Amino acid sequence: QLKLDGYRVRGRRAVKRYWILVQLAYVYSMFESNSDFSDGLDLLRKRKGHSLVEFIYRAAKQNIPIDTVKKQLHVA
């Protein structure tokens, strides 16, 4: 569910870092939702979607060209 299945590592240090990230994402999602992992992950994904919509809306209000907005989205 964390979309980390395509992550490939070989070194011991990289594997440890990977698992730390997985555990952090798991705990954070549960903490934010005060519920289980799936609910927390759904909540965080919705927040990300809302943030994206708000970013695009603010850019449109400021008459920022769409190409500039697209470049900023690719950087983030």
C-alpha positions, 0 to 999 in steps of 0.5 A: 500500500505504500507503493514501495514495492518497486524499490530495489536495494542491495546493500545492508545500509540501504535495506536498513534505511528502507525499513526505517522509512517503511516503519515511519510511514506506517506509524505516521499514518496511524498517528494522523488518523488515530485509527488503523494503517489503511485509514491513515494512508487514505487520509494522507492521500486525500490531504495530498490531493487537496494540497495539489488542488489548492496549489493549482488554484492559487497559481491560477488566481495569480495568473501563473502560466500553466507551463510554470506550474507543471515545472514546479510540480515535477520538481516537488 
